[in-house]
Amino acid sequence: MWALIGRIVTDDDLSITAADVTEAIEEYLTSGDEETYAPGGLLVASGDVVINPGCCVGLDEWRDWLGALDGRPVDLGHDPDVLLENRGTVLRLWQDKDQLLRGEVPSPSERYIDIPREDLLGLLRGVHHRRAPSVGV
């Protein structure tokens, strides 16, 4: 819940401006702030490899991953940068620490996770049903 209301009810120094939780939620619901979202995106893990979500992507944007099935680019945020590369039967997810330039691919030594294309829809259904911010491959 804090991911949703934190930006609305804190000052720049993160001190709470609402008197209580009810006031904080009311401020969030009535703010009219079009920039309101739950930051974080999806965390993807496989074995000992973990790809953290980039900033500027909200949990509410998990459906955007469906575009990868049609070969469309998916914005997964930055800091840390996340790159989803279409490799035919798999979607390769890279965590980039150094912010690649457009069109560049991480070096082969970078850690990545291959998501079988045929599994993506089921994984996303699991996220939807569990409301969990992570995907295990």
C-alpha positions in Angstrom: 0.0 0.0 0.0 2.9 2.4 0.8 4.1 2.1 -2.8 0.8 3.6 -3.9 0.4 6.4 -1.3 4.0 7.2 -0.3 4.5 9.8 -3.1 1.3 11.5 -2.2 1.8 11.8 1.5 5.4 12.6 2.0 7.6 15.7 1.6 10.9 15.6 -0.2 12.6 14.5 3.0 10.0 11.6 3.2 8.4 12.9 6.4 4.7 12.0 6.6 2.3 14.8 5.9 -0.9 12.8 6.6 -2.2 12.5 10.2 -3.1 8.8 9.9 -3.5 6.0 7.4 -7.1 6.9 6.6 -6.1 10.5 5.7 -3.2 9.2 3.6 -5.4 6.9 1.6 -8.0 9.7 1.2 -5.3 12.1 -0.1 -4.2 9.4 -2.6 -7.7 8.7 -3.9 -8.7 12.3 -4.2 -5.4 13.7 -5.5 -6.2 13.6 -9.2 -2.5 13.1 -9.8 -2.2 11.4 -13.2 1.4 10.5 -12.3 0.2 8.2 -9.4 1.4 4.6 -9.8 2.8 1.8 -7.8 6.5 1.8 -8.6 8.4 -1.3 -8.9 7.5 -3.4 -11.9 8.1 -7.2 -11.8 11.1 -8.9 -10.3 12.1 -12.0 -12.3 14.2 -14.8 -10.8 15.6 -18.1 -12.1 18.0 -20.1 -9.9 20.5 -17.6 -8.5 19.9 -14.9 -11.2 17.6 -12.1 -10.2 16.5 -9.3 -12.5 15.3 -6.3 -10.5 12.6 -4.1 -12.0 13.7 -0.7 -13.3 12.2 2.5 -11.9 9.5 4.4 -13.7 7.6 1.2 -14.3 4.6 0.5 -12.1 3.2 -2.8 -10.9 0.0 -1.9 -12.7 2.0 -2.1 -16.0 2.5 -5.9 -15.8 0.2 -6.4 -18.8 2.7 -4.5 -21.0 4.8 -7.6 -21.0 2.2 -9.2 -23.3 3.5 -7.0 -26.1 6.7 -9.1 -26.2 4.6 -12.0 -27.5 3.9 -9.9 -30.6 7.5 -8.7 -30.9 6.7 -5.2 -29.6 9.3 -3.5 -27.4 8.4 -3.4 -23.7 9.5 -0.5 -21.5 10.8 -2.0 -18.3 12.3 1.2 -16.9 15.8 2.2 -16.0 18.1 2.6 -13.0 18.6 -0.4 -13.2 18.0 -0.7 -16.9 16.2 -3.9 -17.9 16.3 -5.1 -21.5 14.0 -7.7 -22.9 15.4 -9.2 -26.1 13.3 -11.3 -28.5 15.3 -14.4 -29.4 12.6 -16.5 -31.2 11.4 -19.2 -28.9 12.8 -17.4 -25.8 12.7 -13.9 -24.5 16.0 -13.0 -22.9 15.9 -10.6 -20.0 19.1 -8.7 -19.1 19.9 -6.5 -16.2 22.1 -3.7 -17.3 24.1 -1.8 -14.8 25.7 0.7 -17.2 22.7 1.9 -19.2 23.1 0.7 -22.8 22.7 3.0 -25.7 19.6 2.3 -27.9 20.3 -0.8 -30.0 23.2 -2.1 -27.9 23.1 -5.5 -26.3 24.8 -6.3 -23.0 28.1 -8.2 -23.1 27.9 -12.0 -23.0 29.3 -11.9 -19.4 26.2 -10.2 -18.1 23.7 -12.4 -16.3 20.4 -13.0 -18.0 17.3 -15.1 -17.7 15.7 -16.8 -20.7 11.9 -16.9 -20.5 10.4 -19.5 -22.9 8.0 -17.5 -25.1 5.3 -20.2 -24.6 5.5 -19.8 -20.8 5.2 -16.0 -20.6 1.4 -15.9 -20.7 1.1 -18.4 -17.9 3.7 -16.6 -15.8 1.8 -13.3 -16.2 -1.5 -15.1 -15.3 0.2 -16.2 -12.1 1.2 -12.6 -11.3 -2.3 -11.5 -11.9 -3.9 -14.2 -9.7 -1.3 -14.0 -6.9 -0.9 -10.2 -7.1 2.8 -10.9 -6.5 5.4 -8.6 -7.8 7.7 -11.4 -8.8 7.9 -14.0 -11.5 9.9 -17.3 -11.1 11.1 -18.9 -14.3 
